[in-house]
């Protein structure tokens, strides 16, 4: 029957969804502390000039990062099931490190650099272990929630 693969895919999705949502929301929580609460203006420079980062930009970046991580993990589970976990960990840490390179731009203020760096780290801290668990671990976590 074809029911088993569909159920397995559904369980896999349901186990990863909370991780993806948490990773997407994590930088927004950091921004809420940085900008509205502490008054740190997060400003980056583009060829068109200075751009202040607000909640929409932070949320979109978080969602895209989380979905990209989930997509990569899904591809690895499908095409490299035995080594997917190791490949995921190496790729995720490498992407996290590379994503921090623009923060070395001397035009970015120290405050912006620190807050954006913290946002990158919290997304990685949620995604890397959350999606790095074995399929069986994620299934057990999904079953225990409901």
Secondary structure, 3 states (H helix, E strand, C coil): CCHHHHHHHHHHHHHHHHHHHHHHHHHHHHHHHHHHHCCCCCEEEECCEEEECCHHHHHHHHHHHHHHHHHHHHHHHHHCCCCHHHHHHHHHHHHHHHHCHHHHCCCCCHHHHHHHHHHHHHHHHHHHHHHHCCHHHHHHHHHHHC
